[in-house]
Amino acid sequence: MLSLLLQMGAETETGMKRRRGCLQCSKEDFVRGESFQSWGNYKKALAQTGPRFKDRLLARSDEVAEVQDLKLRSENDMKRTLTWWDLTWFGFGAVIGAGIFVLTGEQAKINAGPSIVLSYVVSGFSAMLSVFCYTEFAVEIPVAGGSFAYLRVELGDFAAFIAAANIVLEGLIGGAAVARTWTSYFATLLNHKPNDFRIHVSSLADNYNLLDPIAVVILALTALLAIRSTRATSYLNWIATVINTCVILFVIVAAFAHANTQNLTPFLPYGPKGVFRAAAIVYFAYGGFDAIATMAEETKNPSRDIPLGLLVSMSLITVIYCLMALALCMMQNYKQLDENAAFSIAFGGAGMHWAKYLVALGALKGMTTVLLVGTVGQARYITHIARTHMIPPWFALVNEYTGTPINATLVMTSATACVALFSSLDVLASLLSVSTLFIFMMMAVALLVRRHYVKGKTSTTHLQLLIAFILVIVCSSVATAAYWALSDGWVGYAVSVPVWLIATGGMAAYVPQQRNPKVWGVPLVPWLPSMSIAINVFLMGSLDSQSFVRFGICSGVMLIYYVFFGLHATYDVAHLPSEKDASKAIATSDVENSESSNTGAF
């Protein structure tokens, strides 16, 4: 392995110094741009923070820059090897894991009871609306940056940073949560309690005092697999997901065979609010599908393969989740469900002790593919974010031997492992839901802007109406969510819901659509994107206050980083000729080297 890393880190002089790996680097790899050349320059940049922030707030990228120009900063292209079939199985591998196997039992016991199946229906409907939004963008802007790139084009640089920060947070928390759950099911498989393999440290605070070294090891192994080859990762994911699907089918059939309809009574023990509280948290179980959009640069035919892969996988997953949730609650009373390994313990309680080992093994395979696909997807997010210099450009480098972003993969995995070592699933799942729902809400807003606004074509009046209607849609959605969280009455809905309807209808009637989708488009615009905004915000409002406190702290830290680094780095790229011409210089050098090599061959 050491020899492989040394090979990956080797550098050769070919006109320009091409950095291919993670072992050799220079200052330019981490801080590039006029603002960071000296302390004097940096102080001048800080003094111009206000005007620069205004510039970045209003600046919007264009599709050509995202699809073509930024890719040059990775120095090597990713390899196009994936089809819609690969993406469909990546969808299964990315989504079916810790959420359904752990959160189902936890949320049924704490918040929803047997009505947990309705929670999956609600969160599944919300996820499908977000899938529609993602597919339209992925077809027309097929780059590794996913939602970050889409928001840079439609909402501007600062909005894209907010998304980028939450994407990184989502990746860290999601990977850590799944890795810790992997340990719980591994312990169950070996006839131990879920926390038996964790190290208790009494001096640390609750929810952070059970150290999980196994989670760190499994994250490291998935990172090594993701580094070697995307195609090999796809094959491994396909095999593991097929096995996991067979286990899931067994779980559904066997659970219904041991079902007792009396366990469904009472169906709503915690009322409607419990259903939506659970829906907001089990949304975590649908997280990960956005990683499919980040594989656009490695897909042979993105305009066909990405919509097919996303829609097929997510439709089937929603049906599977609802059946699994219903089967679990019919097999065992919700009050007796285990919060860490519900399905395994439920089968043991039904007398099928041998089956609990099969379930635990299937869960482990599912969570392993979630980690694997998550590692692949998050590394590609990081790669594209680094291409804009919003984070150090060192993260953008793609290795010419493997065709994978090694630097981004290793650093992201290391950070995730640190979180997984300390934090409990309770802390991670709710914070992840806030971050994920927030990103998907922004994506729906971006789609409304994309359809209704084209620079130089949309009139000032129509632009002002569009902004006003979007603000009213968001504010009325927030008002509905807040009233749901704080009141048991109905008067508030009589105001907020009609306002949302009027704003959405007003956009449809008075703001003409300026852009038609080239290949694939979301139907019923603006109604479906507006509904996506409302549902995502509503589910966010169903979470507990501590989730927002943690989210606020994380967001504050991210904004401090942006003010002192990201803002000035991206400003330099946008405005300084030396930075704007750097990627062209790399491309010219590559062409000259290729021609020289071909001449020598003849």
C-alpha angles and dihedrals in degrees: 000000000000091000090051092052091047089052091049091050096050117119130202131190110245104158089298128034105261115205107209106165146025103260101070121049143140139210090273090064092063109026116027127164140062094279092064101043093096141357089254092056091047092053090051089050092052090050088058095049094117099054091039092052090051089050093051092043092058099033118104127191123225130234095247091055092049096044101038118008100046093049089066090068091068088064091215131053125239114244118257103225107129131099133189088268090057091047092050091056090042085056091055091044093048097049114029106077140076095002099063096034097048112016093051093066094037096051095040089056098042108030118005115022113198089342087077084102088066089051089058091048091053096045091042092054090050091048092051091053088053090047089057090053092048095049095056091051095042092054095051100034103035102182136126093250096079114182092000092061093042092053092047089058098044109025103023141245100303094048088049090054091053088052092045092052091051092045090056090045091048091051094049095046097039094050092045093049094050093045092053091048088052088061092051093053092042089056090049090051089057094048095257133124115264094254098042094100094048124092115237115218110188094194092066125081123265114278089025101057102081106083115206114201092167090062089055092051095050091049091052092051094050090049091055090051092048091051097054100060140333091216092052089048089054093052092049091046091049093052095044093046093051089054091046091049090054089052091049092051089051090050092052096046096042093045093052089047088060095038124136114195090205088072088069091066119125091029096186104033093156098036129236092308089061090055093055094041088055091043091056091052099040087053080087086072090064094046118112101052089104087068087074091065090055090062093067092109090056096045120100096216109014096177091061105023101050098053091045094047094047100042097043095047097044094046092053093043092054091053092046093050094051092049093047093049093049092046093051094051092047092050097051134018110259092236090061098048117122113238096215106038105011100163096047094047092044092056090048089051090051090057095256095116093158090054094060089066091052090049092048091049091049091048090051091052091048093050092046091057090046089055092045097049091040090054091050094047098044092049089056092049089052091047094056094042088054091051087068090050089238083129123021112300090231087083091059097064117115116203112241094214100051099022089226133115098250098173095052092045096051097045094044091049092048092053092046091051091055091053092045092052094062114018127084125227091247091063095041103046098055094044090049091052092054092050095045095047091048092054093048091049090054090049091056090050089050091053091053089052092047094054098042104034131059118165112248092012106062113077122236091247093053091046091053091048091049092052092046094049093048091050091050092048092051095043094047089049090051090048091052092049093047093049090050091052097044106032142045094204132094106222094092092056090053087064106032099044096051089047089055091048093049093048093049093045090046091054091050092049104037107026110064119214110251100189133052119203113255098218113347128022139179110254125231097025124211093019100061096045090045090051089050090055092049096048095045092050091045092053090048088055090055092064124094123265094249090064090059092045090055090043091051093050092049091047091050092053090049093051091051088054091049094050094050101037121357096053094054096041093054092043090056092050091050099045112024115084093214091058096043091051096046096086091047089053090053091049092048091049091051092052093048092049091049092051091047091051092049092049091052091051092058 
